Amino acid sequence: MSTPRRSLTPEMNVTPLVDVVLVLLIIFMVVTPQIESGAAVDLPTATNPDQENKELTPTTVSLSATGAFYLDRKELQRDALMAELKAVRAKDPDSPVVLKADRGVRYAEVRGLFKAMQELGFPGINLQVVDKKKN
């Protein structure tokens, strides 16, 4: 005499799905802070900064507290930076530039770099700051 067989009910195992989602979450948490263009600098605050234009993709020049120059995330000496900027200007004359300077850098150094970029002929150079209201 045989025993009656119960039918199997399908069950969905969500453990692999949860594992994948958690790994993706960790990856995004690690990568997101690095998406910001330019080198990481401690920006000065301003009371009423201009709104950022999301349509433009500017060239980012950064000046760190140690005096190092960066074009986007690439560290360069000042002469090499100026040569790279001259090439960017020759390639796209209307290319916007954003200058990010650490709040610990002397104003004279920031102004000198700003003036050098103006002399290269860039139509507009923007200074990046942090909105005081959002902090």
Secondary structure as UniProt FT lines:
FT   HELIX           15..31
FT   HELIX           32..35
FT   STRAND          45..46
FT   TURN            54..55
FT   STRAND          59..63
FT   TURN            65..66
FT   STRAND          69..71
FT   TURN            72..73
FT   STRAND          74..76
FT   HELIX           78..91
FT   TURN            93..94
FT   STRAND          97..101
FT   TURN            103..104
FT   HELIX           107..119
FT   TURN            120..121
FT   STRAND          125..127
FT   STRAND          130..131
FT   HELIX           132..134
//
